[in-house]
Amino acid sequence: MKSLLDAQVNALRVWVREEIGDAERIAREPAVRAAIADLAAVAERRGATRAELCAGPARERVEEVLRPLLREVGDSTFNVTSASGRLIATRYPEYCGLQVSARFLPLLAPVFGGESRFIRPFRDADRVASPPRLRQGEAFGWIATPVRGPGERVIATLGIAEPANGVLSAILAAARPGETGDLFAFDERGELLTPSRFGSNSRFALPGVRPEAREGVALEVYRGDRGAELVGAWRWLEDFGLGVAIEIEAEEAYAPLRYLRSAFGIVFGALVIAVAAALYSGLSVLRLRGELGGQRKLGAYRLERLIGEGGLANVYLARHDLLKRPCAVKLLKPARASDEMIARFEREVQLASQLSHPNVVEIYDYGRSTDGLFYYAMEYLDGVNLGELVAREGAVPVPRAIRILHQVCTGLGAAHAAGLVHRDIKPENVMITPRGNEPDTVKILDFGMVKKVDTEHSRDLTRGLRIFGTPLYMAPERLRNPSDVDARTDIYALGAVAFFMLSGRKVFESSDDLELTSRILNEEPPRVSQAAPQPIPVELDLLVQACLEKRREDRPQRIGDLIEALDALAAENRPPGPSA
């Protein structure tokens, strides 16, 4: 239980860092600073009426500049609070001009001191002091960040609302163990801040819970508010002003121990069965190899040897029975052959087979083996992927890198023209193979993440809390919402690939996906000219930087824009020819 609690606390902290990063970027926008400074000046003016503050042009200007920025991060509810604790701009006009409560105001003190904070969920009755009428409904947490005026003095705080039953609740709910496990947040009084799995919203009843104790584990059974016998663990997060707890019914938690003795008796019998099964399986394999001449047959294809292995599938060198043509066969692993994965593979084949372009791998055929495993056959490429090339040779020289990037762009251009977004552009999916007189023919591989952007109502198999793909090469908007993609998502990934190819280094280095995600969302990437061991032309440096912009609106908008820029760079960076 403690390990699970640790993981969810870490996930919560990463999410808060991401949200704070978004809020700080908004508060730094010059238009936002100017609009809030004007409004704060009205609020500070002696004798200013509520109408002047809340219905005047200064307040309207604040909402005008905030609205599109908040929409980008998926939030619409906001508060701007003056140093006196007065709400000088809000999403709901009836709250404008009111004071925050004596309980809430001290939580803003660090923000007026210049430090962004997450403020745990409050209901409006606890957040606002004696309002004439309150909106009823759920509690909201707040991401509060300072807004600076002239001389970098903090003149107000910008608060962006986070519904308690939104992402905060989803982070905890995603890790609820078993059939009776529950994960939730609670305040210093033990009141639940996020919904319980069982619909209970009363108090957290684990014995010995005291915020000053910081954390605890209760392995002795206690009775919860539903009357169930429970065991649990909890941790108090002082910087968030809340605790996180996990509970599970004792019967489910201790069930494995009750069966431990009988399990020992079963182990020997199971071992005998397993050995027998292994012998039978081995004999079956030998018989199969004898029948197929050492190869396994899938449809019209005979597998010769394993040439690639991933988490979801294996890739084999194979030959067509009649055509004798070498090809690569991708076979879904039996352990991964869920309905979702099979649907994903079928989609990969169907969508990728629509593309016919020299820089996109060609799909020949697909089907199922006699034991139901899904496979497809594609052209066999004798070469290296970009990751292998850089590992072997280091940073790619600028002229060669431009040629490779140009071909990746033309392949992606064909996909985008067909309404498809790849979503998993990375060095391992860029294959470099000799073809005729061209030493660097590029092929884009693995359309398993491809999405048709004009089918809004189709089921997106990557939607949910899981993110398929490689975080290092994912655009910020896709990390926030895996289904929120367009062509500019691929352009970001291409920028990360270009950075890697030119410098021999990754944009962000981290062995932890949560930390990596936070850095992608919040940190500005280094310039490739600063990271590369070779001189980088200014135009190429700026192009890579533009592709890696956090906001998709600031990136090149079409792959054609990149192709035009690379054409110009290629003309300026051709390797010198032989002297006359």
Secondary structure as a PSIPRED ss2 file (coil, helix, strand):
# PSIPRED VFORMAT (PSIPRED V4.0)

   1 M C   1.000  0.000  0.000
   2 K H   0.000  1.000  0.000
   3 S H   0.000  1.000  0.000
   4 L H   0.000  1.000  0.000
   5 L H   0.000  1.000  0.000
   6 D H   0.000  1.000  0.000
   7 A H   0.000  1.000  0.000
   8 Q H   0.000  1.000  0.000
   9 V H   0.000  1.000  0.000
  10 N H   0.000  1.000  0.000
  11 A H   0.000  1.000  0.000
  12 L H   0.000  1.000  0.000
  13 R H   0.000  1.000  0.000
  14 V H   0.000  1.000  0.000
  15 W H   0.000  1.000  0.000
  16 V H   0.000  1.000  0.000
  17 R H   0.000  1.000  0.000
  18 E H   0.000  1.000  0.000
  19 E H   0.000  1.000  0.000
  20 I H   0.000  1.000  0.000
  21 G H   0.000  1.000  0.000
  22 D H   0.000  1.000  0.000
  23 A H   0.000  1.000  0.000
  24 E H   0.000  1.000  0.000
  25 R H   0.000  1.000  0.000
  26 I H   0.000  1.000  0.000
  27 A H   0.000  1.000  0.000
  28 R H   0.000  1.000  0.000
  29 E C   1.000  0.000  0.000
  30 P H   0.000  1.000  0.000
  31 A H   0.000  1.000  0.000
  32 V H   0.000  1.000  0.000
  33 R H   0.000  1.000  0.000
  34 A H   0.000  1.000  0.000
  35 A H   0.000  1.000  0.000
  36 I H   0.000  1.000  0.000
  37 A H   0.000  1.000  0.000
  38 D H   0.000  1.000  0.000
  39 L H   0.000  1.000  0.000
  40 A H   0.000  1.000  0.000
  41 A H   0.000  1.000  0.000
  42 V H   0.000  1.000  0.000
  43 A H   0.000  1.000  0.000
  44 E H   0.000  1.000  0.000
  45 R C   1.000  0.000  0.000
  46 R C   1.000  0.000  0.000
  47 G C   1.000  0.000  0.000
  48 A C   1.000  0.000  0.000
  49 T C   1.000  0.000  0.000
  50 R H   0.000  1.000  0.000
  51 A H   0.000  1.000  0.000
  52 E H   0.000  1.000  0.000
  53 L H   0.000  1.000  0.000
  54 C H   0.000  1.000  0.000
  55 A C   1.000  0.000  0.000
  56 G C   1.000  0.000  0.000
  57 P H   0.000  1.000  0.000
  58 A H   0.000  1.000  0.000
  59 R H   0.000  1.000  0.000
  60 E H   0.000  1.000  0.000
  61 R H   0.000  1.000  0.000
  62 V H   0.000  1.000  0.000
  63 E H   0.000  1.000  0.000
  64 E H   0.000  1.000  0.000
  65 V H   0.000  1.000  0.000
  66 L H   0.000  1.000  0.000
  67 R H   0.000  1.000  0.000
  68 P H   0.000  1.000  0.000
  69 L H   0.000  1.000  0.000
  70 L H   0.000  1.000  0.000
  71 R H   0.000  1.000  0.000
  72 E H   0.000  1.000  0.000
  73 V C   1.000  0.000  0.000
  74 G C   1.000  0.000  0.000
  75 D C   1.000  0.000  0.000
  76 S C   1.000  0.000  0.000
  77 T C   1.000  0.000  0.000
  78 F E   0.000  0.000  1.000
  79 N E   0.000  0.000  1.000
  80 V E   0.000  0.000  1.000
  81 T E   0.000  0.000  1.000
  82 S E   0.000  0.000  1.000
  83 A C   1.000  0.000  0.000
  84 S C   1.000  0.000  0.000
  85 G C   1.000  0.000  0.000
  86 R E   0.000  0.000  1.000
  87 L E   0.000  0.000  1.000
  88 I E   0.000  0.000  1.000
  89 A E   0.000  0.000  1.000
  90 T E   0.000  0.000  1.000
  91 R C   1.000  0.000  0.000
  92 Y C   1.000  0.000  0.000
  93 P H   0.000  1.000  0.000
  94 E H   0.000  1.000  0.000
  95 Y H   0.000  1.000  0.000
  96 C C   1.000  0.000  0.000
  97 G C   1.000  0.000  0.000
  98 L C   1.000  0.000  0.000
  99 Q E   0.000  0.000  1.000
 100 V E   0.000  0.000  1.000
 101 S C   1.000  0.000  0.000
 102 A C   1.000  0.000  0.000
 103 R C   1.000  0.000  0.000
 104 F C   1.000  0.000  0.000
 105 L H   0.000  1.000  0.000
 106 P H   0.000  1.000  0.000
 107 L H   0.000  1.000  0.000
 108 L H   0.000  1.000  0.000
 109 A H   0.000  1.000  0.000
 110 P H   0.000  1.000  0.000
 111 V H   0.000  1.000  0.000
 112 F H   0.000  1.000  0.000
 113 G C   1.000  0.000  0.000
 114 G C   1.000  0.000  0.000
 115 E C   1.000  0.000  0.000
 116 S C   1.000  0.000  0.000
 117 R E   0.000  0.000  1.000
 118 F E   0.000  0.000  1.000
 119 I E   0.000  0.000  1.000
 120 R E   0.000  0.000  1.000
 121 P E   0.000  0.000  1.000
 122 F E   0.000  0.000  1.000
 123 R C   1.000  0.000  0.000
 124 D H   0.000  1.000  0.000
 125 A H   0.000  1.000  0.000
 126 D H   0.000  1.000  0.000
 127 R H   0.000  1.000  0.000
 128 V E   0.000  0.000  1.000
 129 A C   1.000  0.000  0.000
 130 S C   1.000  0.000  0.000
 131 P C   1.000  0.000  0.000
 132 P C   1.000  0.000  0.000
 133 R C   1.000  0.000  0.000
 134 L C   1.000  0.000  0.000
 135 R C   1.000  0.000  0.000
 136 Q C   1.000  0.000  0.000
 137 G C   1.000  0.000  0.000
 138 E C   1.000  0.000  0.000
 139 A C   1.000  0.000  0.000
 140 F E   0.000  0.000  1.000
 141 G E   0.000  0.000  1.000
 142 W E   0.000  0.000  1.000
 143 I E   0.000  0.000  1.000
 144 A E   0.000  0.000  1.000
 145 T E   0.000  0.000  1.000
 146 P E   0.000  0.000  1.000
 147 V E   0.000  0.000  1.000
 148 R E   0.000  0.000  1.000
 149 G C   1.000  0.000  0.000
 150 P H   0.000  1.000  0.000
 151 G H   0.000  1.000  0.000
 152 E H   0.000  1.000  0.000
 153 R C   1.000  0.000  0.000
 154 V E   0.000  0.000  1.000
 155 I E   0.000  0.000  1.000
 156 A E   0.000  0.000  1.000
 157 T E   0.000  0.000  1.000
 158 L E   0.000  0.000  1.000
 159 G E   0.000  0.000  1.000
 160 I E   0.000  0.000  1.000
 161 A E   0.000  0.000  1.000
 162 E E   0.000  0.000  1.000
 163 P E   0.000  0.000  1.000
 164 A H   0.000  1.000  0.000
 165 N H   0.000  1.000  0.000
 166 G H   0.000  1.000  0.000
 167 V H   0.000  1.000  0.000
 168 L H   0.000  1.000  0.000
 169 S H   0.000  1.000  0.000
 170 A H   0.000  1.000  0.000
 171 I H   0.000  1.000  0.000
 172 L H   0.000  1.000  0.000
 173 A H   0.000  1.000  0.000
 174 A C   1.000  0.000  0.000
 175 A C   1.000  0.000  0.000
 176 R C   1.000  0.000  0.000
 177 P C   1.000  0.000  0.000
 178 G C   1.000  0.000  0.000
 179 E C   1.000  0.000  0.000
 180 T C   1.000  0.000  0.000
 181 G C   1.000  0.000  0.000
 182 D E   0.000  0.000  1.000
 183 L E   0.000  0.000  1.000
 184 F E   0.000  0.000  1.000
 185 A E   0.000  0.000  1.000
 186 F E   0.000  0.000  1.000
 187 D C   1.000  0.000  0.000
 188 E C   1.000  0.000  0.000
 189 R C   1.000  0.000  0.000
 190 G C   1.000  0.000  0.000
 191 E E   0.000  0.000  1.000
 192 L E   0.000  0.000  1.000
 193 L C   1.000  0.000  0.000
 194 T C   1.000  0.000  0.000
 195 P C   1.000  0.000  0.000
 196 S C   1.000  0.000  0.000
 197 R C   1.000  0.000  0.000
 198 F C   1.000  0.000  0.000
 199 G C   1.000  0.000  0.000
 200 S C   1.000  0.000  0.000
 201 N C   1.000  0.000  0.000
 202 S C   1.000  0.000  0.000
 203 R E   0.000  0.000  1.000
 204 F C   1.000  0.000  0.000
 205 A C   1.000  0.000  0.000
 206 L C   1.000  0.000  0.000
 207 P C   1.000  0.000  0.000
 208 G C   1.000  0.000  0.000
 209 V C   1.000  0.000  0.000
 210 R C   1.000  0.000  0.000
 211 P H   0.000  1.000  0.000
 212 E H   0.000  1.000  0.000
 213 A H   0.000  1.000  0.000
 214 R C   1.000  0.000  0.000
 215 E E   0.000  0.000  1.000
 216 G E   0.000  0.000  1.000
 217 V E   0.000  0.000  1.000
 218 A E   0.000  0.000  1.000
 219 L E   0.000  0.000  1.000
 220 E E   0.000  0.000  1.000
 221 V E   0.000  0.000  1.000
 222 Y E   0.000  0.000  1.000
 223 R E   0.000  0.000  1.000
 224 G C   1.000  0.000  0.000
 225 D C   1.000  0.000  0.000
 226 R C   1.000  0.000  0.000
 227 G C   1.000  0.000  0.000
 228 A C   1.000  0.000  0.000
 229 E E   0.000  0.000  1.000
 230 L E   0.000  0.000  1.000
 231 V E   0.000  0.000  1.000
 232 G E   0.000  0.000  1.000
 233 A E   0.000  0.000  1.000
 234 W E   0.000  0.000  1.000
 235 R E   0.000  0.000  1.000
 236 W E   0.000  0.000  1.000
 237 L E   0.000  0.000  1.000
 238 E C   1.000  0.000  0.000
 239 D C   1.000  0.000  0.000
 240 F C   1.000  0.000  0.000
 241 G C   1.000  0.000  0.000
 242 L E   0.000  0.000  1.000
 243 G E   0.000  0.000  1.000
 244 V E   0.000  0.000  1.000
 245 A E   0.000  0.000  1.000
 246 I E   0.000  0.000  1.000
 247 E E   0.000  0.000  1.000
 248 I E   0.000  0.000  1.000
 249 E E   0.000  0.000  1.000
 250 A H   0.000  1.000  0.000
 251 E H   0.000  1.000  0.000
 252 E H   0.000  1.000  0.000
 253 A H   0.000  1.000  0.000
 254 Y C   1.000  0.000  0.000
 255 A H   0.000  1.000  0.000
 256 P H   0.000  1.000  0.000
 257 L H   0.000  1.000  0.000
 258 R H   0.000  1.000  0.000
 259 Y C   1.000  0.000  0.000
 260 L H   0.000  1.000  0.000
 261 R H   0.000  1.000  0.000
 262 S H   0.000  1.000  0.000
 263 A H   0.000  1.000  0.000
 264 F H   0.000  1.000  0.000
 265 G H   0.000  1.000  0.000
 266 I H   0.000  1.000  0.000
 267 V H   0.000  1.000  0.000
 268 F H   0.000  1.000  0.000
 269 G H   0.000  1.000  0.000
 270 A H   0.000  1.000  0.000
 271 L H   0.000  1.000  0.000
 272 V H   0.000  1.000  0.000
 273 I H   0.000  1.000  0.000
 274 A H   0.000  1.000  0.000
 275 V H   0.000  1.000  0.000
 276 A H   0.000  1.000  0.000
 277 A H   0.000  1.000  0.000
 278 A H   0.000  1.000  0.000
 279 L H   0.000  1.000  0.000
 280 Y H   0.000  1.000  0.000
 281 S H   0.000  1.000  0.000
 282 G H   0.000  1.000  0.000
 283 L H   0.000  1.000  0.000
 284 S H   0.000  1.000  0.000
 285 V H   0.000  1.000  0.000
 286 L H   0.000  1.000  0.000
 287 R H   0.000  1.000  0.000
 288 L H   0.000  1.000  0.000
 289 R H   0.000  1.000  0.000
 290 G H   0.000  1.000  0.000
 291 E H   0.000  1.000  0.000
 292 L H   0.000  1.000  0.000
 293 G C   1.000  0.000  0.000
 294 G C   1.000  0.000  0.000
 295 Q C   1.000  0.000  0.000
 296 R E   0.000  0.000  1.000
 297 K E   0.000  0.000  1.000
 298 L E   0.000  0.000  1.000
 299 G C   1.000  0.000  0.000
 300 A C   1.000  0.000  0.000
 301 Y E   0.000  0.000  1.000
 302 R E   0.000  0.000  1.000
 303 L E   0.000  0.000  1.000
 304 E E   0.000  0.000  1.000
 305 R E   0.000  0.000  1.000
 306 L E   0.000  0.000  1.000
 307 I E   0.000  0.000  1.000
 308 G E   0.000  0.000  1.000
 309 E E   0.000  0.000  1.000
 310 G C   1.000  0.000  0.000
 311 G C   1.000  0.000  0.000
 312 L C   1.000  0.000  0.000
 313 A E   0.000  0.000  1.000
 314 N E   0.000  0.000  1.000
 315 V E   0.000  0.000  1.000
 316 Y E   0.000  0.000  1.000
 317 L E   0.000  0.000  1.000
 318 A E   0.000  0.000  1.000
 319 R E   0.000  0.000  1.000
 320 H E   0.000  0.000  1.000
 321 D C   1.000  0.000  0.000
 322 L C   1.000  0.000  0.000
 323 L C   1.000  0.000  0.000
 324 K C   1.000  0.000  0.000
 325 R C   1.000  0.000  0.000
 326 P E   0.000  0.000  1.000
 327 C E   0.000  0.000  1.000
 328 A E   0.000  0.000  1.000
 329 V E   0.000  0.000  1.000
 330 K E   0.000  0.000  1.000
 331 L E   0.000  0.000  1.000
 332 L E   0.000  0.000  1.000
 333 K C   1.000  0.000  0.000
 334 P H   0.000  1.000  0.000
 335 A H   0.000  1.000  0.000
 336 R H   0.000  1.000  0.000
 337 A C   1.000  0.000  0.000
 338 S C   1.000  0.000  0.000
 339 D H   0.000  1.000  0.000
 340 E H   0.000  1.000  0.000
 341 M H   0.000  1.000  0.000
 342 I H   0.000  1.000  0.000
 343 A H   0.000  1.000  0.000
 344 R H   0.000  1.000  0.000
 345 F H   0.000  1.000  0.000
 346 E H   0.000  1.000  0.000
 347 R H   0.000  1.000  0.000
 348 E H   0.000  1.000  0.000
 349 V H   0.000  1.000  0.000
 350 Q H   0.000  1.000  0.000
 351 L H   0.000  1.000  0.000
 352 A H   0.000  1.000  0.000
 353 S C   1.000  0.000  0.000
 354 Q C   1.000  0.000  0.000
 355 L C   1.000  0.000  0.000
 356 S C   1.000  0.000  0.000
 357 H C   1.000  0.000  0.000
 358 P C   1.000  0.000  0.000
 359 N C   1.000  0.000  0.000
 360 V E   0.000  0.000  1.000
 361 V C   1.000  0.000  0.000
 362 E C   1.000  0.000  0.000
 363 I E   0.000  0.000  1.000
 364 Y E   0.000  0.000  1.000
 365 D E   0.000  0.000  1.000
 366 Y E   0.000  0.000  1.000
 367 G E   0.000  0.000  1.000
 368 R E   0.000  0.000  1.000
 369 S C   1.000  0.000  0.000
 370 T C   1.000  0.000  0.000
 371 D C   1.000  0.000  0.000
 372 G C   1.000  0.000  0.000
 373 L C   1.000  0.000  0.000
 374 F E   0.000  0.000  1.000
 375 Y E   0.000  0.000  1.000
 376 Y E   0.000  0.000  1.000
 377 A E   0.000  0.000  1.000
 378 M E   0.000  0.000  1.000
 379 E E   0.000  0.000  1.000
 380 Y C   1.000  0.000  0.000
 381 L C   1.000  0.000  0.000
 382 D C   1.000  0.000  0.000
 383 G C   1.000  0.000  0.000
 384 V E   0.000  0.000  1.000
 385 N E   0.000  0.000  1.000
 386 L H   0.000  1.000  0.000
 387 G H   0.000  1.000  0.000
 388 E H   0.000  1.000  0.000
 389 L H   0.000  1.000  0.000
 390 V H   0.000  1.000  0.000
 391 A H   0.000  1.000  0.000
 392 R H   0.000  1.000  0.000
 393 E H   0.000  1.000  0.000
 394 G C   1.000  0.000  0.000
 395 A C   1.000  0.000  0.000
 396 V C   1.000  0.000  0.000
 397 P C   1.000  0.000  0.000
 398 V H   0.000  1.000  0.000
 399 P H   0.000  1.000  0.000
 400 R H   0.000  1.000  0.000
 401 A H   0.000  1.000  0.000
 402 I H   0.000  1.000  0.000
 403 R H   0.000  1.000  0.000
 404 I H   0.000  1.000  0.000
 405 L H   0.000  1.000  0.000
 406 H H   0.000  1.000  0.000
 407 Q H   0.000  1.000  0.000
 408 V H   0.000  1.000  0.000
 409 C H   0.000  1.000  0.000
 410 T H   0.000  1.000  0.000
 411 G H   0.000  1.000  0.000
 412 L H   0.000  1.000  0.000
 413 G H   0.000  1.000  0.000
 414 A H   0.000  1.000  0.000
 415 A H   0.000  1.000  0.000
 416 H H   0.000  1.000  0.000
 417 A H   0.000  1.000  0.000
 418 A C   1.000  0.000  0.000
 419 G C   1.000  0.000  0.000
 420 L E   0.000  0.000  1.000
 421 V E   0.000  0.000  1.000
 422 H C   1.000  0.000  0.000
 423 R C   1.000  0.000  0.000
 424 D C   1.000  0.000  0.000
 425 I C   1.000  0.000  0.000
 426 K C   1.000  0.000  0.000
 427 P H   0.000  1.000  0.000
 428 E H   0.000  1.000  0.000
 429 N H   0.000  1.000  0.000
 430 V E   0.000  0.000  1.000
 431 M E   0.000  0.000  1.000
 432 I E   0.000  0.000  1.000
 433 T E   0.000  0.000  1.000
 434 P E   0.000  0.000  1.000
 435 R E   0.000  0.000  1.000
 436 G C   1.000  0.000  0.000
 437 N C   1.000  0.000  0.000
 438 E E   0.000  0.000  1.000
 439 P E   0.000  0.000  1.000
 440 D E   0.000  0.000  1.000
 441 T E   0.000  0.000  1.000
 442 V E   0.000  0.000  1.000
 443 K E   0.000  0.000  1.000
 444 I E   0.000  0.000  1.000
 445 L C   1.000  0.000  0.000
 446 D C   1.000  0.000  0.000
 447 F C   1.000  0.000  0.000
 448 G C   1.000  0.000  0.000
 449 M C   1.000  0.000  0.000
 450 V C   1.000  0.000  0.000
 451 K E   0.000  0.000  1.000
 452 K E   0.000  0.000  1.000
 453 V C   1.000  0.000  0.000
 454 D C   1.000  0.000  0.000
 455 T C   1.000  0.000  0.000
 456 E C   1.000  0.000  0.000
 457 H C   1.000  0.000  0.000
 458 S C   1.000  0.000  0.000
 459 R C   1.000  0.000  0.000
 460 D C   1.000  0.000  0.000
 461 L C   1.000  0.000  0.000
 462 T C   1.000  0.000  0.000
 463 R C   1.000  0.000  0.000
 464 G C   1.000  0.000  0.000
 465 L C   1.000  0.000  0.000
 466 R C   1.000  0.000  0.000
 467 I C   1.000  0.000  0.000
 468 F C   1.000  0.000  0.000
 469 G C   1.000  0.000  0.000
 470 T C   1.000  0.000  0.000
 471 P H   0.000  1.000  0.000
 472 L H   0.000  1.000  0.000
 473 Y H   0.000  1.000  0.000
 474 M C   1.000  0.000  0.000
 475 A C   1.000  0.000  0.000
 476 P H   0.000  1.000  0.000
 477 E H   0.000  1.000  0.000
 478 R H   0.000  1.000  0.000
 479 L H   0.000  1.000  0.000
 480 R H   0.000  1.000  0.000
 481 N C   1.000  0.000  0.000
 482 P C   1.000  0.000  0.000
 483 S C   1.000  0.000  0.000
 484 D C   1.000  0.000  0.000
 485 V C   1.000  0.000  0.000
 486 D C   1.000  0.000  0.000
 487 A H   0.000  1.000  0.000
 488 R H   0.000  1.000  0.000
 489 T H   0.000  1.000  0.000
 490 D H   0.000  1.000  0.000
 491 I H   0.000  1.000  0.000
 492 Y H   0.000  1.000  0.000
 493 A H   0.000  1.000  0.000
 494 L H   0.000  1.000  0.000
 495 G H   0.000  1.000  0.000
 496 A H   0.000  1.000  0.000
 497 V H   0.000  1.000  0.000
 498 A H   0.000  1.000  0.000
 499 F H   0.000  1.000  0.000
 500 F H   0.000  1.000  0.000
 501 M H   0.000  1.000  0.000
 502 L H   0.000  1.000  0.000
 503 S H   0.000  1.000  0.000
 504 G C   1.000  0.000  0.000
 505 R C   1.000  0.000  0.000
 506 K C   1.000  0.000  0.000
 507 V C   1.000  0.000  0.000
 508 F C   1.000  0.000  0.000
 509 E C   1.000  0.000  0.000
 510 S C   1.000  0.000  0.000
 511 S C   1.000  0.000  0.000
 512 D C   1.000  0.000  0.000
 513 D H   0.000  1.000  0.000
 514 L H   0.000  1.000  0.000
 515 E H   0.000  1.000  0.000
 516 L H   0.000  1.000  0.000
 517 T H   0.000  1.000  0.000
 518 S H   0.000  1.000  0.000
 519 R H   0.000  1.000  0.000
 520 I H   0.000  1.000  0.000
 521 L H   0.000  1.000  0.000
 522 N H   0.000  1.000  0.000
 523 E C   1.000  0.000  0.000
 524 E C   1.000  0.000  0.000
 525 P C   1.000  0.000  0.000
 526 P C   1.000  0.000  0.000
 527 R C   1.000  0.000  0.000
 528 V H   0.000  1.000  0.000
 529 S H   0.000  1.000  0.000
 530 Q H   0.000  1.000  0.000
 531 A H   0.000  1.000  0.000
 532 A C   1.000  0.000  0.000
 533 P C   1.000  0.000  0.000
 534 Q C   1.000  0.000  0.000
 535 P C   1.000  0.000  0.000
 536 I C   1.000  0.000  0.000
 537 P C   1.000  0.000  0.000
 538 V H   0.000  1.000  0.000
 539 E H   0.000  1.000  0.000
 540 L H   0.000  1.000  0.000
 541 D H   0.000  1.000  0.000
 542 L H   0.000  1.000  0.000
 543 L H   0.000  1.000  0.000
 544 V H   0.000  1.000  0.000
 545 Q H   0.000  1.000  0.000
 546 A H   0.000  1.000  0.000
 547 C H   0.000  1.000  0.000
 548 L C   1.000  0.000  0.000
 549 E C   1.000  0.000  0.000
 550 K C   1.000  0.000  0.000
 551 R C   1.000  0.000  0.000
 552 R H   0.000  1.000  0.000
 553 E H   0.000  1.000  0.000
 554 D H   0.000  1.000  0.000
 555 R C   1.000  0.000  0.000
 556 P C   1.000  0.000  0.000
 557 Q C   1.000  0.000  0.000
 558 R C   1.000  0.000  0.000
 559 I H   0.000  1.000  0.000
 560 G H   0.000  1.000  0.000
 561 D H   0.000  1.000  0.000
 562 L H   0.000  1.000  0.000
 563 I H   0.000  1.000  0.000
 564 E H   0.000  1.000  0.000
 565 A H   0.000  1.000  0.000
 566 L H   0.000  1.000  0.000
 567 D H   0.000  1.000  0.000
 568 A H   0.000  1.000  0.000
 569 L H   0.000  1.000  0.000
 570 A H   0.000  1.000  0.000
 571 A H   0.000  1.000  0.000
 572 E H   0.000  1.000  0.000
 573 N C   1.000  0.000  0.000
 574 R C   1.000  0.000  0.000
 575 P C   1.000  0.000  0.000
 576 P C   1.000  0.000  0.000
 577 G C   1.000  0.000  0.000
 578 P C   1.000  0.000  0.000
 579 S C   1.000  0.000  0.000
 580 A C   1.000  0.000  0.000
